[in-house]
Amino acid sequence: MAMQLALLEEDEFEAEDFSLARLEKLGYQYCRGKVGSMDAHKVVAAIETAAKKEQIIDGSFYREAHALYHAIIEAMQGVTRGQVQLGTVLRTVGLNFAIVRGCPYDSEREGEWIAVALYGTIGAPVRGLEHETLGLGINHI
């Protein structure tokens, strides 16, 4: 679901109510956003800020922030093909992100999970020299 949300364009997001209705029916929380930077820490900060602002996580609970952080880093590893470096190796990203939180298993004892999906472009900081990229991170809370 997080990947579907990240892949949607703004105009598609409004029309894609079946996915949103399904997310809400299943009791998931979600949010979307955009971030672009040559600094990986700015990408992490933008996603964490959105998660707190939209109340996907409660920043006062370490376990929630920690789970989100690991999901973000895992997604960034997908975007950067393993080495979470951007500006230091002259790369920049322009990403849509989606965060989804919920209980994906039938048993409540499995607990809540959080997923972060990133989709956009990565490349040299010169227009036209970038390519598409996608990353997904999932972590238990």
Salt bridges, closest charged atoms under 4 A:
GLU10 OE2 - ARG32 NH2 3.19
ASP39 OD2 - LYS42 NZ 3.47
GLU64 OE1 - ARG101 NH1 3.24
GLU112 OE1 - ARG101 NH2 2.64
